Amino acid sequence: MVTTCQKISFQSQNFCLQDLIVLELHKYEADVEELVESAQKEDKIENKLKDIIKSWDKMKFEFEMHKDTPILTETTEIVELVEQHGMDIQTMLSSKDVAEFKETVEKWRMYMKTLEIVIDKWKKVQNDWKILRPIFIESEDIRAQLPESTVVFTKVNEDWRDMMLEASEEPGVIIAATAEGRLDKLNIFESEIESCNRALADQLESKRKLFPRFYFVSTEILLTILSNGGNPEKVNEYMGDCFDGMGFVLFDQE
């Protein structure tokens, strides 16, 4: 109507082909073609955006129990969808025809960016927590040797469990990952777990300096040895790793 400087009641129930004919669109072929092309691109963007929103409406995190705490299971499918939709959204934003939907597209761009950061951080913290939990929660020997770090990790363990229980009750990916304060919590967990890791690494290094044969064993085995100071039968499994030519020792049961 702007191009032809005429008005038609295109929303009327009586709208018909004749209303278009009177516009004499053939006189404005180039402008009409440009409008149609732009409208088709807008339609494509709108439909793609609807598909993206629909996909995430039904996408949920899956959890399994680890000890007494729910933990995330495989997130590969979710991560792949984040990458795919992130590229789709960037393509939309690069189009001049996105103006009609720009606010919504920008919102979903931020969602994808947040998901990428949060999921990566979440999995990292979860992996570190799973490694340190048996050390700082279940090993009395390590707890006694590193009392300050034990206090820190015990608090992390409690807060982590609370967060995971909360997330498992609202497993929708968008809701769970963008929940208020979630990224801040993960950053705090990461920082405190790293401090526990450093303290543990220093402790292991001090033990290796005291008994250099511990340099021959992996960190995992050394942790097992140090965590079983009162269980010589368990330590016996690793005698051959510390001493050449020794498979195990025999204990006098009396």
C-alpha positions as CSV (number, residue, x, y, z in Angstrom):
1,M,0.0,0.0,0.0
2,V,2.9,2.4,0.8
3,T,4.6,1.5,-2.5
4,T,1.4,2.1,-4.6
5,C,0.1,4.9,-2.5
6,Q,-3.3,3.1,-2.2
7,K,-5.2,1.5,0.6
8,I,-6.9,-1.9,0.7
9,S,-8.8,-3.6,3.4
10,F,-6.6,-6.7,3.5
11,Q,-8.0,-7.8,6.8
12,S,-11.6,-7.7,5.7
13,Q,-13.5,-11.0,5.1
14,N,-14.4,-9.6,1.7
15,F,-10.8,-9.2,0.6
16,C,-10.3,-10.8,-2.8
17,L,-8.0,-10.9,-5.8
18,Q,-9.7,-7.8,-7.3
19,D,-8.4,-5.7,-4.4
20,L,-4.9,-6.6,-5.5
21,I,-5.6,-6.0,-9.2
22,V,-6.7,-2.4,-8.5
23,L,-3.2,-1.8,-7.0
24,E,-1.7,-2.4,-10.5
25,L,1.3,-4.1,-8.9
26,H,2.8,-4.8,-12.3
27,K,3.8,-1.2,-12.4
28,Y,6.0,-1.7,-9.3
29,E,7.5,-5.1,-10.1
30,A,11.0,-4.5,-8.7
31,D,9.6,-3.1,-5.4
32,V,7.0,-5.9,-5.1
33,E,9.6,-8.6,-5.7
34,E,11.8,-7.0,-3.0
35,L,8.9,-7.0,-0.6
36,V,7.9,-10.6,-1.3
37,E,11.5,-11.7,-0.9
38,S,11.8,-9.9,2.4
39,A,8.4,-11.3,3.6
40,Q,9.6,-14.9,2.7
41,K,12.8,-14.4,4.7
42,E,10.8,-13.0,7.6
43,D,8.5,-16.1,7.4
44,K,11.6,-18.4,7.4
45,I,13.1,-16.6,10.4
46,E,9.7,-16.7,12.3
47,N,9.2,-20.5,11.6
48,K,12.8,-21.3,12.6
49,L,12.5,-19.3,15.8
50,K,9.3,-21.2,16.6
51,D,11.1,-24.5,16.0
52,I,13.9,-23.5,18.3
53,I,11.6,-22.4,21.1
54,K,9.5,-25.6,20.7
55,S,12.7,-27.7,20.9
56,W,13.8,-26.2,24.2
57,D,10.3,-26.3,25.7
58,K,10.6,-30.1,25.9
59,M,14.4,-30.4,26.5
60,K,15.2,-31.6,30.0
61,F,18.3,-32.5,32.0
62,E,18.5,-36.1,33.1
63,F,19.8,-37.1,36.5
64,E,21.0,-40.2,38.3
65,M,21.8,-40.7,42.0
66,H,25.4,-40.7,43.1
67,K,25.5,-41.6,46.8
68,D,22.8,-39.4,48.2
69,T,23.0,-36.7,45.5
70,P,21.4,-36.4,42.0
71,I,24.0,-35.7,39.3
72,L,23.7,-34.8,35.6
73,T,24.0,-37.7,33.2
74,E,25.0,-37.4,29.5
75,T,24.6,-33.9,28.1
76,T,26.0,-34.4,24.6
77,E,22.7,-34.0,22.9
78,I,22.0,-30.8,24.7
79,V,25.4,-29.4,24.0
80,E,25.1,-30.2,20.3
81,L,21.7,-28.5,20.1
82,V,23.1,-25.4,21.8
83,E,25.9,-25.2,19.2
84,Q,23.4,-25.8,16.3
85,H,20.9,-23.3,17.5
86,G,23.6,-20.8,18.4
87,M,24.7,-20.8,14.8
88,D,21.1,-20.6,13.5
89,I,20.5,-17.5,15.7
90,Q,23.7,-15.9,14.6
91,T,22.5,-16.4,11.0
92,M,19.2,-14.8,11.8
93,L,20.9,-11.8,13.4
94,S,23.0,-11.2,10.3
95,S,19.9,-10.8,8.2
96,K,18.4,-7.4,7.7
97,D,15.0,-9.0,7.8
98,V,15.3,-9.9,11.5
99,A,14.0,-6.6,12.7
100,E,10.5,-7.8,13.4
101,F,11.8,-10.5,15.7
102,K,15.1,-9.0,16.9
103,E,14.1,-8.7,20.6
104,T,13.1,-12.4,20.8
105,V,16.1,-13.6,18.8
106,E,18.5,-11.6,21.1
107,K,16.9,-13.2,24.1
108,W,17.5,-16.6,22.7
109,R,21.1,-15.7,21.7
110,M,21.7,-14.9,25.4
111,Y,20.0,-18.2,26.4
112,M,22.4,-20.2,24.1
113,K,25.4,-18.3,25.4
114,T,24.4,-18.9,29.0
115,L,23.7,-22.6,28.4
116,E,27.1,-23.0,26.8
117,I,28.9,-21.5,29.8
118,V,26.7,-23.0,32.5
119,I,26.7,-26.6,31.2
120,D,30.5,-26.6,30.7
121,K,31.0,-25.2,34.2
122,W,28.4,-27.6,35.7
123,K,30.0,-30.7,34.2
124,K,33.5,-29.6,35.3
125,V,32.4,-28.9,38.9
126,Q,30.5,-32.2,39.0
127,N,33.5,-34.2,37.8
128,D,35.8,-32.5,40.4
129,W,33.2,-33.0,43.2
130,K,32.9,-36.7,42.3
131,I,36.7,-37.1,42.6
132,L,37.1,-35.2,45.9
133,R,34.0,-36.4,47.7
134,P,35.4,-39.8,48.7
135,I,38.6,-38.2,49.8
136,F,37.2,-35.4,51.9
137,I,34.0,-36.9,53.1
138,E,34.7,-40.7,53.4
139,S,38.5,-40.8,54.2
140,E,39.1,-40.1,57.9
141,D,42.9,-40.1,57.3
142,I,42.8,-37.3,54.7
143,R,40.2,-35.4,56.8
144,A,42.6,-35.5,59.7
145,Q,45.6,-34.4,57.6
146,L,43.7,-31.5,55.9
147,P,41.2,-30.2,58.4
148,E,40.8,-26.7,56.9
149,S,40.2,-28.1,53.4
150,T,37.8,-30.7,54.9
151,V,35.7,-27.9,56.4
152,V,35.6,-26.1,53.0
153,F,34.7,-29.2,51.0
154,T,32.1,-30.3,53.5
155,K,30.3,-27.0,53.1
156,V,30.6,-27.3,49.3
157,N,29.3,-30.8,49.4
158,E,26.2,-29.7,51.4
159,D,25.5,-26.7,49.1
160,W,26.1,-28.8,46.0
161,R,23.6,-31.4,47.1
162,D,21.0,-28.7,47.8
163,M,21.5,-27.2,44.4
164,M,21.3,-30.6,42.6
165,L,18.1,-31.5,44.4
166,E,16.6,-28.2,43.4
167,A,17.7,-28.6,39.8
168,S,16.4,-32.2,39.6
169,E,12.9,-30.9,40.7
170,E,13.0,-28.4,37.8
171,P,14.9,-30.3,35.1
172,G,13.9,-28.1,32.1
173,V,17.2,-27.1,30.6
174,I,16.4,-23.4,30.1
175,I,14.9,-23.1,33.6
176,A,17.7,-25.1,35.3
177,A,20.6,-23.4,33.6
178,T,19.3,-19.8,33.8
179,A,18.0,-20.0,37.3
180,E,18.9,-16.9,39.3
181,G,22.3,-17.3,40.9
182,R,23.0,-20.7,39.3
183,L,26.2,-19.6,37.5
184,D,27.3,-17.6,40.6
185,K,27.0,-20.8,42.7
186,L,28.9,-22.8,40.2
187,N,31.7,-20.3,40.1
188,I,31.9,-20.4,43.9
189,F,32.0,-24.2,43.9
190,E,34.7,-24.2,41.3
191,S,36.9,-21.7,43.3
192,E,36.5,-23.6,46.6
193,I,37.1,-27.0,45.0
194,E,40.2,-25.7,43.3
195,S,41.5,-24.5,46.7
196,C,40.9,-28.0,48.1
197,N,42.6,-29.5,45.1
198,R,45.7,-27.3,45.7
199,A,45.8,-28.2,49.3
200,L,45.5,-31.9,48.4
201,A,48.3,-31.6,45.8
202,D,50.6,-29.9,48.3
203,Q,49.9,-32.6,50.8
204,L,50.6,-35.4,48.3
205,E,53.9,-33.6,47.3
206,S,54.9,-33.5,50.9
207,K,54.3,-37.2,51.3
208,R,56.3,-37.9,48.2
209,K,59.2,-35.9,49.5
210,L,59.1,-37.8,52.8
211,F,58.9,-41.1,51.0
212,P,60.3,-40.8,47.4
213,R,59.0,-44.2,46.3
214,F,55.6,-42.5,46.2
215,Y,56.8,-40.8,43.0
216,F,56.5,-44.2,41.3
217,V,52.7,-44.3,41.8
218,S,49.9,-42.3,40.3
219,T,48.0,-39.6,42.2
220,E,45.0,-41.9,42.3
221,I,47.0,-44.8,43.9
222,L,48.7,-42.5,46.3
223,L,45.4,-41.1,47.5
224,T,44.2,-44.7,48.0
225,I,47.3,-45.5,50.0
226,L,47.0,-42.4,52.2
227,S,43.2,-42.9,52.6
228,N,43.8,-46.4,54.0
229,G,46.4,-45.8,56.7
230,G,44.4,-48.1,59.0
231,N,43.8,-50.7,56.4
232,P,47.2,-52.4,55.5
233,E,45.5,-55.1,53.4
234,K,44.3,-52.4,51.0
235,V,47.7,-50.7,50.9
236,N,49.2,-54.2,50.2
237,E,47.8,-54.1,46.6
238,Y,50.2,-51.3,45.7
239,M,53.5,-52.7,47.2
240,G,54.6,-53.8,43.8
241,D,54.1,-50.2,42.5
242,C,56.4,-48.8,45.2
243,F,59.1,-51.5,45.3
244,D,60.7,-53.4,42.5
245,G,60.6,-57.2,42.9
246,M,57.9,-57.1,45.5
247,G,54.4,-58.3,44.8
248,F,52.9,-58.1,48.3
249,V,53.7,-58.7,51.9
250,L,52.3,-61.3,54.3
251,F,50.7,-60.1,57.5
252,D,50.7,-62.0,60.8
253,Q,46.9,-62.1,61.5
254,E,47.6,-62.3,65.2
